Structure formats: C-alpha cells, structure tokens
Amino acid sequence: MASLTTSTSAVAFAALLRLKGIGRRAALRIVDSPMPEIDAQQYLLQRTRGAKLSEDDVIAAWHKAEDDLGCSADHGIKALSIHDEGYPERLKNIPDPPVILYVKGDVAGLKSERSLAVIGTREPTPYGEKVAKRSAASAVEEGYVIVSGLAHGCDTLAHEGCLDQMGIGIAVMAHGLDKVYPAANRGLAARLLDAGGCLVSEYPLGMTPMRTAFAERDRIQSGLSDAVLVIETDVKGGTMHTVRFSRDQKRALACIKHPDIWRHEDKTRGNQMLIADRWAEAIPDGEALLSFLRKLCVQGSVRSEEPCPTIPKTQMCLDF
C-alpha cells in the first residue's frame, strides 16, 4: 500500500498513466481537481466511465499504483501530484506539466525564490568547461538554485560549480529515481542530496532511460527555472530542446558569448545563432551574467520580494 503521506491524487495519476491510451493531458482532464481521500477509487471509476476504460483495468491499475508508490516511499522518494501542496508552482503554469513528480531529497529547493537552469553540450570546449562551473557558482552567490540534467559535460560542471559554493542543486532525470544515469555521476548525485538538493523525475521506479524521455525532461528543466543559461551548444542537439521549451514557457533566456578564438568551434555555433537571432541575451563575461541575474529580480521574473543580494565589485568575476 502507498505511504500515508501519498495523496489519493498521486495514486490516481500513477494509475491512469499505466492504462493504455492515457497520457498526461488525458489524465489531467480526468483528474482535474484534488481527489477525495475517502472512496477515491470509486470516484476515479466514475471519472473514467466516459474514457472507454474497463472497470477491472482501472481497479488493477489503482492497486498496482498503490504498490509502486509504496515502493517509492521505501526508497525515500516522494510522489507529488499536480494537485498536491508542495508541487512546484513554476511547473503548474507550463503548457504540458507533469501530472506527477517524483522527488528524492529535500523538496525545499523546488520552492526557491530564484532558480536558474544551466545547460549545454555533453562535450564542451575547455572555455565552456570553465564557464559552466563559474556561472553556476556566481548564480549561487546571487541566491539562485541551480537546475540541470546531470548529463556529462555542461550539466555535470554546473552542478559541481553549484556545490563549490555550497549551493542547492536540482537534477532533472529522464528515468526512474532508483538509478542514476550516467552511472559516472552517482557520486555527484549523492553530493547534491547531501547538500540539500534533490533529484526529480516524472517517471516511476524501474523506468529506464529512453530517447524520447530526454527531450521530455527538458521542458521540466526550463519549467522549474526563472531563466535558462546556455553554456555551449551546436545548432542542433538536446540543448536546443530546452531552448525551445524556455520560449514556449516564457522563461528568460541567456547565452554565453564566446571570445573570437572559440567562435570556429562547432559547440559554439548554436550560441552564435541564438545571439544573432536575438533569441537570447548575450553573456560575454561575469559582469554581464550578474547584470542578467539581477535584472530578473528587478523585472519581477523572479518570485521574490527580497532585494537581490549585492556583491562588492572587488568580488565580482568580471572574466570567465
């Protein structure tokens, strides 16, 4: 049975997503408000009668969902439905929100007043490696939680930069939270958890990484953030999925502008394109990054009534 802390709405969504032909949008139409805590299974049967689902299948899915969520709780994984208190407010307002979010670690970071996604290629240039760590560290100093995907390359370096400044990191995974992919980042994931961060996914235990899942998780990276910072990318690739989602979700977008000596590199071509097309604000140095982050506060993109912290000029990293 599911843990007492698991809502009936979470059980309902987990059950619905097990049924053939039911995806996120259909599940949200069926369960469009919090489920009652009493007779919830019967309530779900009533809600699914127009969806051409057999009662036996719905009941079987409900019981399996209870078992699965109980197993998740045993692994220290919380299941938050979109109707639950604690579900990230930022995610509720994106075009295609996860109806259920699995969280391992401290959920406090999901409620942070300031949140920045730091993303980029799995194979950054030496310049990109340096910038990824320094940018994340600078954002932490400005009071931001760092969101990324725990992939090789820019994601890994962003999380490391975050931890260097004792910041809170959120890693968005494309599979169940009973594993860490890539395996080489298991240690980094453990450090994020130890530092008060969390791992999140919309996929249940046992779900293995699939190609489509990596693109789908990109909408969650931008959705959990007030702004997205692109470290390095070619004109095609996973980073561009997150860029497009950030535009759909009306998130602020910034992009590292490389010195001339790096502009011939394939992994900077996407940056050049985004800046030239005016999709993203150019970030040529640390001072520009600080200006971008502080402008978010002034413009109200960041949900905080507190003033942005001020770092003395002598402490600013003016160059990457």
N, C-alpha and C positions, 0 to 999 in steps of 0.2 A: 504493500500500500504506500501511497505517496506520503511524504512528511506532512505533519500538521501545519507547517509553515508554507506549504504549497497550496496556492489558491485553486478553487474549482475552475476558474477561468483558464489557468495554466494547463490543468488536466484536459479541459475541453479542447483547447487548441492543439495540444500534443496528440490527442485522439484524432481530431479531424485531419491533421496533416499525415496521418497514417492511412487514410482512406483514399482509394483510387479516385482520381479526378478532382480532388480537393487541394487547392493551393492556398497561398497566403491570402489572396484577395477574397476568395470564396469563403475561407474560414472566418475572415473578419466580417463578411456580410452575415454569416450565420450567428456568430457571437459578437454582436455589435455593441454590447454593454456588459458590465460585470455579471458573472454568473451567480445565481443564488447559492448559498452554502448548503442549503437543505434541498434534497430531491434534485440535485444538479443533473444527475444522469437522465432523469425523466424530462427535465427541462430541455436538455440537448436533443433528446429524441423528438420532442415537439418541434424544435427549431430546424431539424433536418428532414422533416417529412416532405417538404417541397423540393428536396435536393436529390430525390430518387436514390436514396441510400436505404439499404435494408436495416431493420432494427437490430438484427443479430450482428451485423457487421459493426454498427455503431457501438453496441454494448461491448463486443470483443475488443474494439479499438480503445474504448474507455478503460477497460481493465488493464490492457497492455500499457496504456499511457500511465496509469497509476503505478504499475510496477517499474516502468522506466524512470519515472520521476523520483520514485523512492530510491532506486539505484543511484541516480544522480545525486540525491541528498547524501547518500552514504559516501560518495566521493567528494563531498564538500562543495557541490555545485548547486547554486540556486537557480530556480526557473521562474522568470518574471514574465507574466503575460502583459500585453499592451494595456490591459485594464487595471493592472496592479499598481499600488503605491510603490514607488521605487523604480518603476520603469523609466528610463531616461526621457526627460521631456523633449530634448532635441530630436530624438528619433520619432516621436509621435507625429511630428509635423512633416516628415518627408513623404514623397509620393507613394512609396511602397515600403512601409515599415515592417520589420519583423514582428510577427504576432506573438512570438515567444522568444525570449532572450535568455540564454544560459550564461551564468556568471560564476567564475571561480576566483575567489579572492575578495577583497574589500570593495563593496559597491559604492563607497563614498566618492571615488573618483568620477563615477558616472554622473554625479550631481555637481561637479565642479563648476564654478562661475566662469572659468576660462579654459578653453580646450582647443588644442592645435593638432591637426593631423600633419605628420611629416612623412612624406612618401617619396618613392623614386625607384630607379632601376636596381636589379639584383647585382649588377656589375658596374658600380660607379667608377669614375676616374679617381686618381689619388686626390684631386681637388675636391671632388664630390664626397669622398670619404671624410675628409677633414671638415667640410662644411656641414654635413649631416649631423655629426656629433656636436659641433659648436652651435649650430642653430637650435637644436633641441635643448642644449644646456642654457642658452640665452633665454629661450622661451620659458623654461622652468624658473629662471630668476625673475621673470616678469609675472609669475604666478599662474602659468599655464600647465595643465595636464597634457601629456604627450600621447597622442593616439597613432598607432601604426599597425602593421600586419605581421610582425615577427618574421618576415621573409629574410632571406640572405640580402646583403648589400645595405641599401639606404635605410630600410626598416630596422635592421639589427643595429646599425650605427646610431640611429635616432634614439632607440631605447637605451643604448649604452650612454649616450650623452645625457639623457634624462637621469639615469641612475648616478652618473658622475656628480650631478648637482642635487642628489637626494630627492629627486622629483617623483611624481606619481605617473606611472605609465599604464596605458590600456592597450592590450594586444588583441586585435580582432582576428579570430581564427576562421578558417574555411572548412572546419570539420568538428567532430565531437571533442569535448574538452577532456576526454580520457586519454588523449595523446597530445604530443606537441610535434608539429611539423613546421620546418625541418627538424629532425632529431638533434642536429648540431646545436639547436637553440634551446634545448631543455634546460640547461643551466641558466640561461638568460631569463627564461620564463619563470624559473624558481626565484631568481633575484627580484624580478618585478613583483612577484607575490609577496616576498619578504619585505619589500619596501613599501607595501601598502597599495600596490596596484592590483590589476585584475586581468584575467583572460575572459573574453566574451565570444559567443558564437550563437547563431540561430539554429545550429544543428545539434541533435541529441547524441548521447553517448553511442559509440560504435560507428558513427558516420565517418567514412574515410574521405580524404581529400579528392574532389572531382574538379575537372577543369571549369565547369560552369559555376561551381561554388566560389572559386577565387574571384570571379567577376562580380558575383552577387555580394560577397563580403565587402567589396569596395564601396558600395553605397552606404554601408554601415560605418566605415571609416570616416567618410565625409559627414555622414549624418550625426555622428557623435561629436562633431567638432564645430567650432565657430568659424574656423578658417582652415584652408589647406595650403601647405607649403610644399612645392615640388622642388626636390633637390636636383635630380637629373633624370632625363627620360629621352628616349628616341621619339620619333613622330608616331610610332605605334607601340603598343605594349600595355601591360596591366595598369601602369600609372595613368594612362590616358582614360581608362575606365573611371577611375576615381575623379579625374578632372571633369569629365562629362557629368558625373553624378553631382559634383560640387556645384556646377552651373544649374542643373535641374533643381537642386535644393537651395539655391540662392546663398551659397556659402562664399565668403571672401576667398579669393584665390591669389596666391603669390608664387613667384618662380625665381629661382636663383639665376642671376645674370652672370655668365662666366667671363673671366678675362679673355682677351683676344687669343691668347696662346692655347686655350682649350676649345675654341669655337669650331675647330675642324673635327672634333670627336663626335662619333655617331650619337653617343649618350648625352650630348648637349643639344642636339638638333630639335628635339621636342621643346626644350626650354626656349630656344630662339624663336620657334614658331609661335608659342603661346604669348611671348612678349610682343612679337611683331604684329600679331593679330589682335592685340590688346585684350586678350582673354585674362591675362594675369598681370599683376603688378610686379615690376622688375625689382629684384633684390640683389644689388651688386656688392653689398658689404654688410657688416654687422650693424652699423648705424641705421641703414635702411630697414633692416629687419626689426630693430627696436621701434623705429618710427611706425612701421606697419602694424606691429602688435599693439602699440599704444593708441594708434588711430582706431583700432577696433573698439577699444574702450570708449573713446570719445564719441564715436558714431553710434554707439549702442548695440553693436553687433554682439558684444559680449554681455551676458546677462548678469551684470554686477553693478551695484550702486556704490561700491567702494572705488576710490580713485586708483588708477594704475600705479604700481609702485615706481618710485623714481630711483634710478641708479646713478650715482655720481659719474660725470663724464669720464673721469680717470679710470673707471672700472669698465667702461664700455669696450666691447671687442669691435673696433672700427673696421678691421680687415678680417676676412676669413682665413 
